[in-house]
Amino acid sequence: MEEIAQTQAMYFASLAGGFAFALSGFLAGLRKELDWMGLFILSFLTANGGGVLRDVLTDRAPVILLSSQPFLITLIVTLGAGLFKLQRHTTIEKQWLFVICDAIGLVAFAITGSLVALDINAPFFGFITLAFLTATGGAILRDILVNNIPEVLHSGFYGSVAALVAIAIYLLNKGEVLSPLVVFAVFISGLVLRFMAHHYRWKLPKP
């Protein structure tokens, strides 16, 4: 995939993941009855935790140190959620909104991790590692902060979706068919897989 197209795909994937994970952090905070500052902090860390971890591992300056966009995204999400009075409807989080936001963030950040791996010419397992950490880092931090067991530790098809997205990006790049349209197709496929796994309660075997 051409460098400009790769940069654009990474930007839009990061944007989608940032908004989605910021909202999932907000909704998780509502369940724990946090105040507005707590909601903002949890949203911010959920949206940016995985990206910071990815950037540190690949010797890049984290985006949160170079741009005001992460703060603006969190502010927009927090104000927007307040405007629509989501704090009065915390049960929404348990029905569908939280699942959708979390799935979008998971798949979008798995793609950004994979594209960073592509940019640094990482090997196969480098793709999986960066995609997994970018996709799950923020959600793990969110769950730890609100005293929940991170979903990636007990939901087999949470981290697995990120790994499968990374494998798809790696193989498509090796086949020289990777393009922004193909990346979008991977994004949609990852979402469908995550929704199916949640709906049918797919899990990996336990000992």
Helices and strands as residue ranges (DSSP letters): H 3-31, H 36-57, G 63-65, H 69-83, G 86-88, H 92-95, H 97-119, H 124-145, H 151-154, H 156-174, H 180-199
